[in-house]
Each structure stands twice: as structure tokens, then as C-alpha cells.
Amino acid sequence: MVLSFVPLAFSRWFGDVPVFAVTSCGACLVDGVFVAVQRYNRPRLVRLLKGKG
């Protein structure tokens, strides 16, 4: 999620800071969804695998 903000370093060179800021925030939010899904499903999957193993 932190790496989503790396393009902000290039925003001055390209000259369109608001576009880079909006897309970086959007990418961070999209990445956050996948982190949350993985975070909350991992314990369930571990329990499921231990029950079958």
C-alpha cells in the first residue's frame, strides 16, 4: 500500500500533481481491500487445513 504513493515523486516532473494524488489514493484503497481480505480469511483457512490434515 505504501508503494502506491511512489508515483507522487514523479508528479512534479510530469506537471499534473492532482491526477497523481487521486490515482495514488485510489490504488492504495484497492490494495487495502486485498490486504483486509487476506488478513481476515487466513485464520479461517488455517483452521480448515488443520482439520483436514
PDB file of N, CA, C and O in Angstrom:
ATOM      1  N   MET A   1       0.814  -1.184   0.000  1.00  0.00           N
ATOM      2  CA  MET A   1       0.000   0.000   0.000  1.00  0.00           C
ATOM      3  C   MET A   1       0.864   1.256   0.000  1.00  0.00           C
ATOM      4  O   MET A   1       0.515   2.263  -0.616  1.00  0.00           O
ATOM      5  N   VAL A   2       1.973   1.186   0.685  1.00  0.00           N
ATOM      6  CA  VAL A   2       2.863   2.351   0.744  1.00  0.00           C
ATOM      7  C   VAL A   2       3.440   2.656  -0.631  1.00  0.00           C
ATOM      8  O   VAL A   2       3.620   3.817  -0.998  1.00  0.00           O
ATOM      9  N   LEU A   3       3.727   1.604  -1.384  1.00  0.00           N
ATOM     10  CA  LEU A   3       4.313   1.802  -2.711  1.00  0.00           C
ATOM     11  C   LEU A   3       3.332   2.431  -3.704  1.00  0.00           C
ATOM     12  O   LEU A   3       3.733   2.854  -4.787  1.00  0.00           O
ATOM     13  N   SER A   4       2.069   2.491  -3.344  1.00  0.00           N
ATOM     14  CA  SER A   4       1.094   3.146  -4.206  1.00  0.00           C
ATOM     15  C   SER A   4       1.368   4.643  -4.329  1.00  0.00           C
ATOM     16  O   SER A   4       0.927   5.285  -5.282  1.00  0.00           O
ATOM     17  N   PHE A   5       2.092   5.190  -3.367  1.00  0.00           N
ATOM     18  CA  PHE A   5       2.362   6.624  -3.364  1.00  0.00           C
ATOM     19  C   PHE A   5       3.694   6.994  -4.018  1.00  0.00           C
ATOM     20  O   PHE A   5       4.048   8.172  -4.057  1.00  0.00           O
ATOM     21  N   VAL A   6       4.425   6.028  -4.521  1.00  0.00           N
ATOM     22  CA  VAL A   6       5.693   6.302  -5.202  1.00  0.00           C
ATOM     23  C   VAL A   6       5.514   7.211  -6.423  1.00  0.00           C
ATOM     24  O   VAL A   6       6.362   8.073  -6.656  1.00  0.00           O
ATOM     25  N   PRO A   7       4.446   7.050  -7.209  1.00  0.00           N
ATOM     26  CA  PRO A   7       4.290   7.942  -8.370  1.00  0.00           C
ATOM     27  C   PRO A   7       4.202   9.423  -8.008  1.00  0.00           C
ATOM     28  O   PRO A   7       4.420  10.275  -8.870  1.00  0.00           O
ATOM     29  N   LEU A   8       3.894   9.743  -6.773  1.00  0.00           N
ATOM     30  CA  LEU A   8       3.857  11.152  -6.375  1.00  0.00           C
ATOM     31  C   LEU A   8       5.227  11.810  -6.512  1.00  0.00           C
ATOM     32  O   LEU A   8       5.323  13.026  -6.677  1.00  0.00           O
ATOM     33  N   ALA A   9       6.275  11.011  -6.444  1.00  0.00           N
ATOM     34  CA  ALA A   9       7.625  11.547  -6.601  1.00  0.00           C
ATOM     35  C   ALA A   9       7.843  12.069  -8.018  1.00  0.00           C
ATOM     36  O   ALA A   9       8.669  12.956  -8.234  1.00  0.00           O
ATOM     37  N   PHE A  10       7.113  11.527  -8.976  1.00  0.00           N
ATOM     38  CA  PHE A  10       7.261  11.940 -10.374  1.00  0.00           C
ATOM     39  C   PHE A  10       6.223  12.975 -10.799  1.00  0.00           C
ATOM     40  O   PHE A  10       6.232  13.426 -11.945  1.00  0.00           O
ATOM     41  N   SER A  11       5.347  13.349  -9.904  1.00  0.00           N
ATOM     42  CA  SER A  11       4.255  14.238 -10.284  1.00  0.00           C
ATOM     43  C   SER A  11       4.742  15.626 -10.688  1.00  0.00           C
ATOM     44  O   SER A  11       4.151  16.240 -11.576  1.00  0.00           O
ATOM     45  N   ARG A  12       5.769  16.123 -10.085  1.00  0.00           N
ATOM     46  CA  ARG A  12       6.288  17.443 -10.477  1.00  0.00           C
ATOM     47  C   ARG A  12       6.941  17.393 -11.852  1.00  0.00           C
ATOM     48  O   ARG A  12       6.846  18.349 -12.620  1.00  0.00           O
ATOM     49  N   TRP A  13       7.599  16.290 -12.163  1.00  0.00           N
ATOM     50  CA  TRP A  13       8.272  16.158 -13.447  1.00  0.00           C
ATOM     51  C   TRP A  13       7.265  16.144 -14.591  1.00  0.00           C
ATOM     52  O   TRP A  13       7.505  16.724 -15.650  1.00  0.00           O
ATOM     53  N   PHE A  14       6.132  15.475 -14.366  1.00  0.00           N
ATOM     54  CA  PHE A  14       5.088  15.431 -15.388  1.00  0.00           C
ATOM     55  C   PHE A  14       4.156  16.643 -15.310  1.00  0.00           C
ATOM     56  O   PHE A  14       3.489  16.977 -16.289  1.00  0.00           O
ATOM     57  N   GLY A  15       4.110  17.296 -14.157  1.00  0.00           N
ATOM     58  CA  GLY A  15       3.375  18.535 -14.010  1.00  0.00           C
ATOM     59  C   GLY A  15       1.888  18.412 -13.747  1.00  0.00           C
ATOM     60  O   GLY A  15       1.158  19.380 -13.965  1.00  0.00           O
ATOM     61  N   ASP A  16       1.407  17.273 -13.291  1.00  0.00           N
ATOM     62  CA  ASP A  16      -0.017  17.129 -13.020  1.00  0.00           C
ATOM     63  C   ASP A  16      -0.204  16.464 -11.656  1.00  0.00           C
ATOM     64  O   ASP A  16      -0.578  15.294 -11.574  1.00  0.00           O
ATOM     65  N   VAL A  17       0.057  17.210 -10.603  1.00  0.00           N
ATOM     66  CA  VAL A  17       0.058  16.678  -9.244  1.00  0.00           C
ATOM     67  C   VAL A  17      -1.311  16.123  -8.822  1.00  0.00           C
ATOM     68  O   VAL A  17      -1.355  15.030  -8.257  1.00  0.00           O
ATOM     69  N   PRO A  18      -2.425  16.821  -9.067  1.00  0.00           N
ATOM     70  CA  PRO A  18      -3.714  16.278  -8.599  1.00  0.00           C
ATOM     71  C   PRO A  18      -4.067  14.912  -9.202  1.00  0.00           C
ATOM     72  O   PRO A  18      -4.650  14.070  -8.520  1.00  0.00           O
ATOM     73  N   VAL A  19      -3.724  14.693 -10.447  1.00  0.00           N
ATOM     74  CA  VAL A  19      -4.022  13.396 -11.071  1.00  0.00           C
ATOM     75  C   VAL A  19      -3.219  12.297 -10.400  1.00  0.00           C
ATOM     76  O   VAL A  19      -3.747  11.219 -10.128  1.00  0.00           O
ATOM     77  N   PHE A  20      -1.962  12.557 -10.134  1.00  0.00           N
ATOM     78  CA  PHE A  20      -1.122  11.563  -9.463  1.00  0.00           C
ATOM     79  C   PHE A  20      -1.621  11.305  -8.045  1.00  0.00           C
ATOM     80  O   PHE A  20      -1.599  10.164  -7.584  1.00  0.00           O
ATOM     81  N   ALA A  21      -2.066  12.335  -7.355  1.00  0.00           N
ATOM     82  CA  ALA A  21      -2.554  12.173  -5.980  1.00  0.00           C
ATOM     83  C   ALA A  21      -3.830  11.326  -5.954  1.00  0.00           C
ATOM     84  O   ALA A  21      -3.967  10.436  -5.115  1.00  0.00           O
ATOM     85  N   VAL A  22      -4.746  11.597  -6.856  1.00  0.00           N
ATOM     86  CA  VAL A  22      -6.007  10.857  -6.883  1.00  0.00           C
ATOM     87  C   VAL A  22      -5.764   9.395  -7.253  1.00  0.00           C
ATOM     88  O   VAL A  22      -6.319   8.500  -6.616  1.00  0.00           O
ATOM     89  N   THR A  23      -4.951   9.143  -8.263  1.00  0.00           N
ATOM     90  CA  THR A  23      -4.702   7.756  -8.659  1.00  0.00           C
ATOM     91  C   THR A  23      -3.902   7.002  -7.596  1.00  0.00           C
ATOM     92  O   THR A  23      -4.105   5.802  -7.412  1.00  0.00           O
ATOM     93  N   SER A  24      -3.010   7.678  -6.905  1.00  0.00           N
ATOM     94  CA  SER A  24      -2.252   7.020  -5.840  1.00  0.00           C
ATOM     95  C   SER A  24      -3.162   6.649  -4.673  1.00  0.00           C
ATOM     96  O   SER A  24      -3.045   5.557  -4.117  1.00  0.00           O
ATOM     97  N   CYS A  25      -4.061   7.544  -4.304  1.00  0.00           N
ATOM     98  CA  CYS A  25      -5.009   7.235  -3.222  1.00  0.00           C
ATOM     99  C   CYS A  25      -5.946   6.102  -3.636  1.00  0.00           C
ATOM    100  O   CYS A  25      -6.247   5.218  -2.834  1.00  0.00           O
ATOM    101  N   GLY A  26      -6.399   6.129  -4.874  1.00  0.00           N
ATOM    102  CA  GLY A  26      -7.257   5.049  -5.367  1.00  0.00           C
ATOM    103  C   GLY A  26      -6.550   3.706  -5.356  1.00  0.00           C
ATOM    104  O   GLY A  26      -7.130   2.697  -4.955  1.00  0.00           O
ATOM    105  N   ALA A  27      -5.308   3.691  -5.793  1.00  0.00           N
ATOM    106  CA  ALA A  27      -4.536   2.440  -5.786  1.00  0.00           C
ATOM    107  C   ALA A  27      -4.320   1.935  -4.364  1.00  0.00           C
ATOM    108  O   ALA A  27      -4.362   0.730  -4.114  1.00  0.00           O
ATOM    109  N   CYS A  28      -4.093   2.845  -3.447  1.00  0.00           N
ATOM    110  CA  CYS A  28      -3.901   2.460  -2.044  1.00  0.00           C
ATOM    111  C   CYS A  28      -5.173   1.825  -1.481  1.00  0.00           C
ATOM    112  O   CYS A  28      -5.109   0.825  -0.766  1.00  0.00           O
ATOM    113  N   LEU A  29      -6.322   2.407  -1.803  1.00  0.00           N
ATOM    114  CA  LEU A  29      -7.589   1.845  -1.324  1.00  0.00           C
ATOM    115  C   LEU A  29      -7.858   0.469  -1.923  1.00  0.00           C
ATOM    116  O   LEU A  29      -8.318  -0.431  -1.220  1.00  0.00           O
ATOM    117  N   VAL A  30      -7.579   0.299  -3.199  1.00  0.00           N
ATOM    118  CA  VAL A  30      -7.784  -1.004  -3.846  1.00  0.00           C
ATOM    119  C   VAL A  30      -6.848  -2.048  -3.234  1.00  0.00           C
ATOM    120  O   VAL A  30      -7.263  -3.179  -2.980  1.00  0.00           O
ATOM    121  N   ASP A  31      -5.600  -1.675  -2.998  1.00  0.00           N
ATOM    122  CA  ASP A  31      -4.660  -2.598  -2.359  1.00  0.00           C
ATOM    123  C   ASP A  31      -5.105  -2.926  -0.939  1.00  0.00           C
ATOM    124  O   ASP A  31      -4.928  -4.052  -0.473  1.00  0.00           O
ATOM    125  N   GLY A  32      -5.676  -1.955  -0.261  1.00  0.00           N
ATOM    126  CA  GLY A  32      -6.144  -2.167   1.110  1.00  0.00           C
ATOM    127  C   GLY A  32      -7.247  -3.202   1.198  1.00  0.00           C
ATOM    128  O   GLY A  32      -7.330  -3.942   2.179  1.00  0.00           O
ATOM    129  N   VAL A  33      -8.094  -3.264   0.184  1.00  0.00           N
ATOM    130  CA  VAL A  33      -9.162  -4.269   0.166  1.00  0.00           C
ATOM    131  C   VAL A  33      -8.560  -5.670   0.140  1.00  0.00           C
ATOM    132  O   VAL A  33      -9.004  -6.553   0.874  1.00  0.00           O
ATOM    133  N   PHE A  34      -7.562  -5.872  -0.696  1.00  0.00           N
ATOM    134  CA  PHE A  34      -6.939  -7.195  -0.774  1.00  0.00           C
ATOM    135  C   PHE A  34      -6.196  -7.551   0.510  1.00  0.00           C
ATOM    136  O   PHE A  34      -6.187  -8.714   0.914  1.00  0.00           O
ATOM    137  N   VAL A  35      -5.582  -6.577   1.148  1.00  0.00           N
ATOM    138  CA  VAL A  35      -4.901  -6.816   2.426  1.00  0.00           C
ATOM    139  C   VAL A  35      -5.913  -7.221   3.487  1.00  0.00           C
ATOM    140  O   VAL A  35      -5.664  -8.146   4.261  1.00  0.00           O
ATOM    141  N   ALA A  36      -7.049  -6.538   3.530  1.00  0.00           N
ATOM    142  CA  ALA A  36      -8.078  -6.865   4.522  1.00  0.00           C
ATOM    143  C   ALA A  36      -8.651  -8.259   4.291  1.00  0.00           C
ATOM    144  O   ALA A  36      -8.853  -9.008   5.248  1.00  0.00           O
ATOM    145  N   VAL A  37      -8.911  -8.613   3.055  1.00  0.00           N
ATOM    146  CA  VAL A  37      -9.457  -9.943   2.757  1.00  0.00           C
ATOM    147  C   VAL A  37      -8.471 -11.021   3.178  1.00  0.00           C
ATOM    148  O   VAL A  37      -8.861 -12.022   3.778  1.00  0.00           O
ATOM    149  N   GLN A  38      -7.203 -10.822   2.870  1.00  0.00           N
ATOM    150  CA  GLN A  38      -6.195 -11.815   3.249  1.00  0.00           C
ATOM    151  C   GLN A  38      -6.046 -11.882   4.761  1.00  0.00           C
ATOM    152  O   GLN A  38      -5.903 -12.967   5.323  1.00  0.00           O
ATOM    153  N   ARG A  39      -6.079 -10.751   5.410  1.00  0.00           N
ATOM    154  CA  ARG A  39      -5.880 -10.686   6.858  1.00  0.00           C
ATOM    155  C   ARG A  39      -6.967 -11.446   7.606  1.00  0.00           C
ATOM    156  O   ARG A  39      -6.677 -12.163   8.564  1.00  0.00           O
ATOM    157  N   TYR A  40      -8.217 -11.295   7.176  1.00  0.00           N
ATOM    158  CA  TYR A  40      -9.324 -11.886   7.913  1.00  0.00           C
ATOM    159  C   TYR A  40      -9.697 -13.287   7.442  1.00  0.00           C
ATOM    160  O   TYR A  40     -10.440 -13.980   8.137  1.00  0.00           O
ATOM    161  N   ASN A  41      -9.212 -13.719   6.300  1.00  0.00           N
ATOM    162  CA  ASN A  41      -9.504 -15.075   5.842  1.00  0.00           C
ATOM    163  C   ASN A  41      -8.412 -16.073   6.204  1.00  0.00           C
ATOM    164  O   ASN A  41      -8.664 -17.277   6.228  1.00  0.00           O
ATOM    165  N   ARG A  42      -7.211 -15.596   6.484  1.00  0.00           N
ATOM    166  CA  ARG A  42      -6.110 -16.511   6.778  1.00  0.00           C
ATOM    167  C   ARG A  42      -6.391 -17.414   7.980  1.00  0.00           C
ATOM    168  O   ARG A  42      -6.175 -18.621   7.872  1.00  0.00           O
ATOM    169  N   PRO A  43      -6.864 -16.892   9.126  1.00  0.00           N
ATOM    170  CA  PRO A  43      -7.125 -17.800  10.260  1.00  0.00           C
ATOM    171  C   PRO A  43      -8.169 -18.870   9.930  1.00  0.00           C
ATOM    172  O   PRO A  43      -8.056 -20.008  10.383  1.00  0.00           O
ATOM    173  N   ARG A  44      -9.181 -18.506   9.144  1.00  0.00           N
ATOM    174  CA  ARG A  44     -10.189 -19.487   8.738  1.00  0.00           C
ATOM    175  C   ARG A  44      -9.585 -20.585   7.879  1.00  0.00           C
ATOM    176  O   ARG A  44      -9.893 -21.763   8.063  1.00  0.00           O
ATOM    177  N   LEU A  45      -8.734 -20.207   6.950  1.00  0.00           N
ATOM    178  CA  LEU A  45      -8.109 -21.202   6.080  1.00  0.00           C
ATOM    179  C   LEU A  45      -7.157 -22.103   6.856  1.00  0.00           C
ATOM    180  O   LEU A  45      -7.080 -23.302   6.588  1.00  0.00           O
ATOM    181  N   VAL A  46      -6.437 -21.536   7.808  1.00  0.00           N
ATOM    182  CA  VAL A  46      -5.526 -22.347   8.630  1.00  0.00           C
ATOM    183  C   VAL A  46      -6.319 -23.371   9.435  1.00  0.00           C
ATOM    184  O   VAL A  46      -5.925 -24.534   9.518  1.00  0.00           O
ATOM    185  N   ARG A  47      -7.435 -22.946  10.029  1.00  0.00           N
ATOM    186  CA  ARG A  47      -8.270 -23.894  10.781  1.00  0.00           C
ATOM    187  C   ARG A  47      -8.838 -24.971   9.869  1.00  0.00           C
ATOM    188  O   ARG A  47      -8.907 -26.138  10.256  1.00  0.00           O
ATOM    189  N   LEU A  48      -9.240 -24.598   8.680  1.00  0.00           N
ATOM    190  CA  LEU A  48      -9.791 -25.571   7.733  1.00  0.00           C
ATOM    191  C   LEU A  48      -8.743 -26.601   7.346  1.00  0.00           C
ATOM    192  O   LEU A  48      -9.037 -27.795   7.287  1.00  0.00           O
ATOM    193  N   LEU A  49      -7.506 -26.143   7.078  1.00  0.00           N
ATOM    194  CA  LEU A  49      -6.451 -27.070   6.689  1.00  0.00           C
ATOM    195  C   LEU A  49      -6.019 -27.974   7.836  1.00  0.00           C
ATOM    196  O   LEU A  49      -5.698 -29.140   7.609  1.00  0.00           O
ATOM    197  N   LYS A  50      -6.003 -27.462   9.062  1.00  0.00           N
ATOM    198  CA  LYS A  50      -5.629 -28.290  10.201  1.00  0.00           C
ATOM    199  C   LYS A  50      -6.677 -29.365  10.470  1.00  0.00           C
ATOM    200  O   LYS A  50      -6.344 -30.461  10.922  1.00  0.00           O
ATOM    201  N   GLY A  51      -7.921 -29.059  10.199  1.00  0.00           N
ATOM    202  CA  GLY A  51      -8.998 -30.035  10.422  1.00  0.00           C
ATOM    203  C   GLY A  51      -8.926 -31.183   9.424  1.00  0.00           C
ATOM    204  O   GLY A  51      -9.291 -32.309   9.759  1.00  0.00           O
ATOM    205  N   LYS A  52      -8.468 -30.923   8.218  1.00  0.00           N
ATOM    206  CA  LYS A  52      -8.390 -31.968   7.190  1.00  0.00           C
ATOM    207  C   LYS A  52      -7.060 -32.710   7.227  1.00  0.00           C
ATOM    208  O   LYS A  52      -6.970 -33.837   6.740  1.00  0.00           O
ATOM    209  N   GLY A  53      -6.021 -32.089   7.803  1.00  0.00           N
ATOM    210  CA  GLY A  53      -4.693 -32.665   7.763  1.00  0.00           C
ATOM    211  C   GLY A  53      -4.501 -33.708   8.772  1.00  0.00           C
ATOM    212  O   GLY A  53      -3.420 -34.291   8.859  1.00  0.00           O
TER     213      GLY A  53
END
